[in-house]
């Protein structure tokens, strides 16, 4: 039996949406491990869900960076950091 779950529209979470894995699209709630995890780059973010297969993947970090549009990695701008070089 497949179970589909849709969030309710709310002031804090916005429009209702079907819970599904943000990487592979799996939408059976029994197969989801993480639901609506908030991820942000800066002050704005979105909610992402992940199935067991994708969450337990050895390359989850790489998949998340691709999903967010940062396939080469994500680093802060050097000008926004205080850096010390230790010899």
N, C-alpha and C positions, 0 to 999 in steps of 0.2 A: 504494500500500500504506500503510495507516494503522498506526502503531505506538503502543501504549499502554504506559506505564511506571508501575509502582507502587513506591513506596519500600518499603524493608524496615523492619519494626518495630525500634526501637533504644532504648537507655537514654537517649540524648541527644535524639533527635528524636520519640520517642513512637510512637504507632500508625502502622501502614502506611497510606498513602493514595495515591490515583491522582493523578499529576501532571496538572494542567490549569490553564489560564489563570484566574486569580482574578477577572478582569474579565468576560470573555466566555464562559468555560467550554470553550474549545478544548482538546482532550485528545490530539491527534496530536503525539507527541513531536517529529516533524520540524518542526512549526510553532511549538514553544516556543523562546523565546530566553533566558529567565531561569527557572531552576528552583529553587524553595524558598529564595528570598531572605528572610532574617530581617528583619522590621520590627517595631519596638516603640514604644509610647507609654508611657514610664516603664519600670518594671522587667520588665513582662511583654510578650511578643511572640508572633508567629506567623510561619509560613513562607508565602510567596506566590510563585506562578509566573506568568509573563506570556508570551504569544505574541508573535511578531514584530509583528503588526498593532497590538496594544495598547501594547507597549513603545515602538514608534516613533511613537505618537500624539502630536500636539502638545498634547493636554490630559491626558497621563499623570498629572501631579501632582494635578490636580483629581479624576481617577478614583480615585487611591489614597486621597486624603483622604475621598472618599465611601465607599470600601470600608471604611475604618477607622472611619467614623462621625463624621467632622469635615468636613461639607460646607462650612462657612463659613470654614475655615482652622484652623490650630492654632498658638496662641501660648502661651508660658509665662506663668504668673501673675505680674503685676507685682511682688507682694510677694516673689517669689523672685529678683528681679534687682536689681543695682546699676545705676542709670540716671544718666547724665550728660547734661545739656542743653548743647550747644555753640552759641554765637551767632556 
